[in-house]
């Protein structure tokens, strides 16, 4: 029997690469639902090719009645796709806060979730892991570093034998640029990632290393790791994606070519490892593999994210939402590249979380607050120029 996939975010970078994995193994998969936010042209072509039972366009400009037997529009359609009875695996490839509610819904429905949405874990990790545990849902990370950690931590060991884990970062396009040069970085330069093919928001976050800060918070929740055991290293070649060190002095690394189809395929076909999308590493051709500690002056987002993760509550939501607004403002030319992280830090410092347990309502309220305050601060800075 073929695995039936519901893909939320099918027109984005991860969604398109998920469909490439489907194409590489057509006998293994059936696409039963496709969902996009607003890219109706591409979604229509995908629907014509994969013939899903359900198509969802979250922000509709039209009602595409003929695309599938069932067509829904609006954000509630994403919840339907996330809980679809026919789906064996729900792929959450939505960008930003839009992925939180569908991920929680899929967890409440006891689904197997292939997760590529950071915000679901960063903002709602405490809530998500509880809901998943209560309803028998499983979460398979698609992010390359967390997929690598997942595979390494599955190796036989006792948790007390673990010394620390390392998630890796490429360092982005400005790893060695003079600090004063960062003041004049353009959006086009920030989007020119040296190794990975990703969406614009994640690509800019890779340049500031905010993405790695968010991944520290993710690793904490996904693998029940205390923050002091999670480190970050920069191997610019992007071949090593995670390392796990044990107390006996041994360190085990996960290595693969930088291609998101590797962790996508592993999440979809776990525990199988069929050939198909990416060739095996040729170590003789790799040459030198280098590792560098991240410079805290160049990458202040790392420590900011770590402190936010330790603070918990709705602080991670504010960090994530404010960063999303700040990155978009940079891409639109409204702030400088070097203003992104200080702006986000300022908004985090202004936040006062509500008392009580973390809830979805509290997360959504904090998200809205952070976006409004970040926009207000951007406008104030523009007025002072």
C-alpha positions as CSV (number, residue, x, y, z in Angstrom):
1,X,0.0,0.0,0.0
2,X,1.2,3.5,-0.8
3,X,1.5,6.1,2.0
4,X,-1.1,8.8,1.7
5,X,0.2,12.3,2.1
6,X,-1.5,15.5,3.1
7,X,0.9,18.4,2.2
8,X,0.3,21.8,3.8
9,X,2.5,24.3,2.1
10,X,2.9,22.4,-1.2
11,X,3.9,25.5,-3.2
12,X,6.8,26.6,-0.9
13,X,10.4,25.4,-1.0
14,X,9.9,22.4,1.3
15,X,6.5,21.5,-0.3
16,X,8.0,21.5,-3.8
17,X,10.9,19.3,-2.7
18,X,8.5,17.0,-0.9
19,X,6.8,16.5,-4.2
20,X,10.2,15.8,-5.8
21,X,10.6,12.9,-3.3
22,X,7.2,11.7,-4.2
23,X,8.2,11.8,-7.9
24,X,11.3,9.8,-7.1
25,X,9.2,7.0,-5.5
26,X,5.8,7.1,-7.3
27,X,5.0,3.5,-6.1
28,X,5.4,4.5,-2.5
29,X,3.2,7.6,-2.2
30,X,-0.3,8.9,-3.0
31,X,-1.0,12.7,-2.5
32,X,-4.4,13.0,-0.9
33,X,-4.3,16.8,-0.1
34,X,-2.5,19.8,-1.3
35,X,-2.6,23.2,0.5
36,X,-1.1,26.6,-0.2
37,X,-1.5,30.1,1.1
38,X,-1.9,32.1,-2.0
39,X,0.1,30.7,-5.0
40,X,-3.0,29.6,-6.9
41,X,-1.2,29.2,-10.2
42,X,1.3,26.6,-8.9
43,X,-1.3,25.0,-6.7
44,X,-3.5,24.5,-9.8
45,X,-0.7,22.8,-11.7
46,X,0.1,20.6,-8.7
47,X,-3.5,19.6,-8.4
48,X,-3.7,18.7,-12.1
49,X,-0.6,16.5,-11.8
50,X,-1.2,14.7,-8.5
51,X,-5.0,14.6,-8.5
52,X,-5.6,14.9,-4.7
53,X,-8.9,14.4,-3.0
54,X,-8.7,17.8,-1.3
55,X,-7.2,21.2,-2.3
56,X,-7.0,24.1,0.1
57,X,-6.2,27.7,-0.8
58,X,-5.9,29.6,2.5
59,X,-5.8,33.2,1.1
60,X,-8.1,32.8,-2.0
61,X,-8.3,35.2,-4.9
62,X,-10.6,32.8,-6.6
63,X,-12.6,29.7,-5.8
64,X,-11.0,26.8,-7.8
65,X,-14.0,24.5,-7.9
66,X,-12.6,22.2,-10.6
67,X,-9.2,21.4,-9.0
68,X,-10.2,18.4,-6.8
69,X,-13.3,16.5,-5.6
70,X,-13.2,18.7,-2.6
71,X,-12.0,22.3,-2.5
72,X,-11.8,24.6,0.5
73,X,-10.7,28.1,1.0
74,X,-9.6,30.1,4.0
75,X,-7.4,29.1,7.0
76,X,-9.9,26.6,8.4
77,X,-9.3,24.5,5.3
78,X,-5.8,23.9,6.6
79,X,-7.2,22.3,9.7
80,X,-9.3,20.0,7.6
81,X,-6.2,18.9,5.6
82,X,-4.2,18.5,8.8
83,X,-6.8,16.1,10.3
84,X,-7.8,14.3,7.1
85,X,-8.9,10.7,7.9
86,X,-7.3,9.4,4.7
87,X,-3.9,10.9,5.4
88,X,-1.2,8.6,6.8
89,X,1.4,11.4,7.1
90,X,0.7,15.1,7.4
91,X,3.5,17.2,6.0
92,X,3.5,20.7,7.7
93,X,5.6,22.8,5.3
94,X,3.8,26.1,6.0
95,X,5.9,29.1,6.8
96,X,5.5,31.2,9.9
97,X,2.8,31.3,12.5
98,X,0.3,29.9,9.9
99,X,1.6,26.4,10.7
100,X,0.9,26.4,14.5
101,X,-2.8,25.7,14.5
102,X,-2.7,23.0,11.8
103,X,0.2,21.3,13.6
104,X,-1.6,21.3,16.9
105,X,-4.8,20.0,15.1
106,X,-2.8,17.2,13.5
107,X,-1.3,16.3,16.9
108,X,-4.7,16.2,18.5
109,X,-5.9,13.9,15.8
110,X,-3.1,11.5,16.5
111,X,-1.4,12.0,13.1
112,X,2.1,11.1,12.0
113,X,3.5,14.6,11.4
114,X,6.5,15.4,9.1
115,X,7.3,18.8,10.5
116,X,9.1,21.6,8.7
117,X,7.4,24.5,10.5
118,X,9.7,26.0,13.2
119,X,7.1,28.1,14.8
120,X,5.0,25.1,15.8
121,X,7.8,23.9,18.1
122,X,9.4,27.3,19.0
123,X,6.2,29.0,20.0
124,X,4.1,26.0,21.1
125,X,6.6,23.3,21.9
126,X,5.4,22.8,25.5
127,X,1.8,22.6,24.3
128,X,2.6,20.6,21.1
129,X,4.6,17.9,22.8
130,X,1.9,17.5,25.5
131,X,-0.9,17.2,22.9
132,X,1.1,14.8,20.8
133,X,1.8,12.5,23.8
134,X,-1.8,12.5,25.0
135,X,-3.1,11.6,21.5
136,X,-0.5,9.2,20.2
137,X,0.8,11.5,17.5
138,X,4.4,11.2,16.3
139,X,6.6,14.0,15.1
140,X,9.3,13.5,12.5
141,X,11.4,16.5,12.0
142,X,12.2,17.6,8.4
143,X,14.7,20.3,9.3
144,X,18.1,19.0,8.3
145,X,19.8,19.5,11.7
146,X,16.9,18.1,13.7
147,X,16.6,15.1,11.3
148,X,20.3,14.5,11.9
149,X,19.9,14.8,15.6
150,X,16.9,12.4,15.5
151,X,19.0,9.8,13.7
152,X,22.0,10.2,16.0
153,X,20.0,10.1,19.2
154,X,18.2,6.9,18.1
155,X,21.6,5.1,18.2
156,X,21.8,2.8,21.3
157,X,22.8,4.7,24.4
158,X,21.6,5.7,27.8
159,X,20.6,9.3,28.2
160,X,23.0,9.8,31.1
161,X,25.9,8.9,28.8
162,X,25.2,11.9,26.7
163,X,27.6,14.8,27.1
164,X,26.3,17.4,24.6
165,X,24.8,17.7,21.2
166,X,25.9,20.1,18.4
167,X,23.7,21.5,15.6
168,X,25.5,23.1,12.8
169,X,25.2,26.2,10.7
170,X,26.7,27.3,7.5
171,X,27.3,30.8,8.8
172,X,25.5,32.3,5.8
173,X,27.0,34.6,3.2
174,X,28.5,37.1,5.7
175,X,30.5,34.7,8.0
176,X,33.8,36.3,7.2
177,X,32.7,39.8,6.0
178,X,34.0,42.8,8.0
179,X,31.5,43.8,10.6
180,X,31.2,47.3,9.2
181,X,30.3,45.8,5.9
182,X,27.1,44.4,7.4
183,X,25.7,47.9,7.7
184,X,25.2,48.1,3.9
185,X,24.1,44.5,3.2
186,X,21.3,44.4,0.6
187,X,18.4,42.0,0.5
188,X,19.8,40.4,-2.7
189,X,23.1,39.7,-0.9
190,X,21.4,38.3,2.1
191,X,19.4,35.9,-0.1
192,X,22.5,34.6,-1.8
193,X,23.0,31.6,0.5
194,X,26.2,29.7,-0.3
195,X,24.8,26.2,0.1
196,X,21.1,25.8,0.8
197,X,18.0,26.3,-1.3
198,X,15.4,27.8,1.0
199,X,12.6,30.4,1.2
200,X,13.5,34.1,1.7
201,X,12.7,34.4,5.4
202,X,14.7,31.3,6.4
203,X,17.6,32.4,4.1
204,X,17.8,35.8,5.9
205,X,17.5,34.0,9.3
206,X,20.5,31.9,8.2
207,X,22.5,35.1,7.6
208,X,21.8,36.4,11.1
209,X,21.9,32.9,12.6
210,X,18.4,33.5,14.1
211,X,17.4,30.3,12.4
212,X,20.0,28.4,14.5
213,X,18.8,30.2,17.7
214,X,15.2,29.0,16.9
215,X,16.6,25.5,16.3
216,X,18.1,25.5,19.8
217,X,14.6,26.0,21.2
218,X,13.3,23.3,18.8
219,X,15.9,20.8,19.8
220,X,15.0,21.4,23.5
221,X,11.4,20.4,22.9
222,X,11.8,17.8,20.2
223,X,14.4,15.7,22.1
224,X,13.8,16.7,25.7
225,X,17.3,18.2,25.9
226,X,18.3,20.8,28.5
227,X,19.5,24.0,26.9
228,X,23.0,23.7,28.4
229,X,23.6,20.5,26.4
230,X,22.9,22.1,23.0
231,X,25.8,23.8,21.2
232,X,26.3,25.3,17.8
233,X,29.2,25.0,15.4
234,X,29.8,26.5,11.9
235,X,31.1,24.1,9.2
236,X,30.9,26.3,6.1
237,X,30.7,23.3,3.8
238,X,27.3,22.3,5.2
239,X,28.2,18.6,5.0
240,X,28.0,17.8,8.7
241,X,24.5,18.6,10.1
242,X,24.7,17.5,13.7
243,X,27.1,15.8,16.2
244,X,26.4,13.9,19.4
245,X,29.2,13.6,22.0
246,X,29.2,11.0,24.8
247,X,30.9,11.0,28.1
248,X,33.4,8.4,27.1
249,X,35.0,10.9,24.7
250,X,33.3,9.7,21.5
251,X,31.5,12.0,19.1
252,X,29.3,10.7,16.3
253,X,28.5,12.9,13.3
254,X,25.7,12.9,10.7
255,X,26.9,13.9,7.2
256,X,25.2,14.3,3.9
257,X,25.2,16.7,0.9
258,X,23.2,19.9,1.7
259,X,19.9,18.8,0.1
260,X,16.6,19.1,1.9
261,X,15.2,16.1,0.1
262,X,17.4,13.9,2.3
263,X,15.6,14.7,5.6
264,X,12.3,14.9,3.8
265,X,12.7,11.4,2.4
266,X,13.8,10.0,5.8
267,X,10.8,11.6,7.5
268,X,8.4,10.1,5.0
269,X,9.8,6.6,4.7
270,X,11.3,6.1,8.2
271,X,12.9,3.8,9.1
272,X,13.7,2.9,5.5
273,X,16.6,4.4,3.6
274,X,16.0,3.8,-0.1
275,X,18.2,5.2,-2.8
276,X,16.8,7.8,-5.0
277,X,17.0,11.6,-4.5
278,X,20.6,12.3,-3.5
279,X,23.9,10.5,-4.2
280,X,26.0,9.2,-1.3
281,X,28.9,11.3,0.0
282,X,32.2,11.0,-1.8
283,X,34.6,11.7,1.1
284,X,37.6,11.5,-1.1
285,X,36.3,14.4,-3.2
286,X,35.2,16.6,-0.2
287,X,38.6,17.8,0.7
288,X,38.8,19.7,4.0
289,X,35.9,19.9,6.5
290,X,36.2,22.9,8.8
291,X,34.5,23.8,12.0
292,X,34.3,27.3,13.7
293,X,32.6,28.6,16.8
294,X,30.0,31.3,16.1
295,X,31.2,34.8,16.8
296,X,28.8,36.3,19.4
297,X,29.5,39.8,18.1
298,X,28.6,38.8,14.6
299,X,25.7,36.5,15.6
300,X,24.0,37.9,18.7
301,X,20.7,36.2,17.8
302,X,22.1,32.9,19.1
303,X,22.4,34.0,22.7
304,X,19.2,36.0,22.5
305,X,17.3,32.9,21.4
306,X,18.9,30.7,24.1
307,X,17.8,33.2,26.8
308,X,14.3,33.4,25.3
309,X,14.1,29.6,25.3
310,X,15.1,29.5,29.0
311,X,12.5,32.1,29.8
312,X,9.8,30.1,28.1
313,X,6.1,31.0,28.3
314,X,5.2,33.3,25.3
315,X,8.7,34.8,25.0
316,X,9.6,32.4,22.1
317,X,6.4,33.5,20.3
318,X,7.4,37.1,20.6
319,X,10.9,36.3,19.4
320,X,9.6,34.4,16.3
321,X,6.9,36.9,15.4
322,X,9.0,40.0,15.8
323,X,11.8,38.4,13.7
324,X,9.3,37.6,11.0
325,X,8.2,41.2,10.8
326,X,11.8,42.5,11.0
327,X,13.0,40.3,8.3
328,X,10.2,41.3,6.0
329,X,10.9,45.0,6.7
330,X,14.6,44.4,5.8
331,X,13.5,42.7,2.5
332,X,11.4,45.7,1.8
333,X,14.2,48.1,2.4
334,X,12.6,49.6,5.5
335,X,15.4,48.7,8.0
336,X,19.1,47.7,7.7
337,X,20.3,44.1,8.0
338,X,22.1,45.0,11.3
339,X,18.9,46.3,12.8
340,X,17.0,43.0,12.6
341,X,18.3,41.4,15.8
342,X,18.5,44.5,18.0
343,X,15.0,45.4,17.0
344,X,13.8,41.9,17.9
345,X,15.6,42.0,21.2
346,X,14.0,45.3,22.1
347,X,10.5,43.9,21.5
348,X,11.3,40.8,23.5
349,X,12.4,43.0,26.4
350,X,9.2,44.9,26.2
351,X,7.1,41.8,26.5
352,X,5.3,40.8,29.7
353,X,3.8,37.3,29.4
354,X,0.4,36.4,30.9
355,X,0.4,34.2,34.0
356,X,-0.8,30.6,33.9
357,X,-0.1,27.6,31.6
358,X,0.7,28.1,28.0
359,X,-2.4,28.0,25.7
360,X,-3.0,28.5,22.0
361,X,-4.9,31.7,22.8
362,X,-1.9,33.1,24.7
363,X,0.4,32.2,21.8
364,X,-1.9,33.9,19.3
365,X,-2.3,37.0,21.5
366,X,1.5,37.3,22.0
367,X,2.1,36.8,18.3
368,X,-0.3,39.7,17.4
369,X,1.2,41.9,20.1
370,X,4.7,41.3,18.9
371,X,3.9,42.1,15.3
372,X,2.1,45.3,16.2
373,X,4.9,46.5,18.5
374,X,7.6,45.6,16.0
375,X,5.8,47.6,13.3
376,X,5.5,50.5,15.7
377,X,9.2,50.4,16.5
378,X,10.1,50.2,12.8
379,X,7.9,53.3,12.1
380,X,9.5,55.2,15.0
381,X,13.0,54.4,13.7
382,X,12.0,55.6,10.2
383,X,10.7,58.9,11.7
384,X,14.1,59.5,13.4
385,X,16.0,59.1,10.2
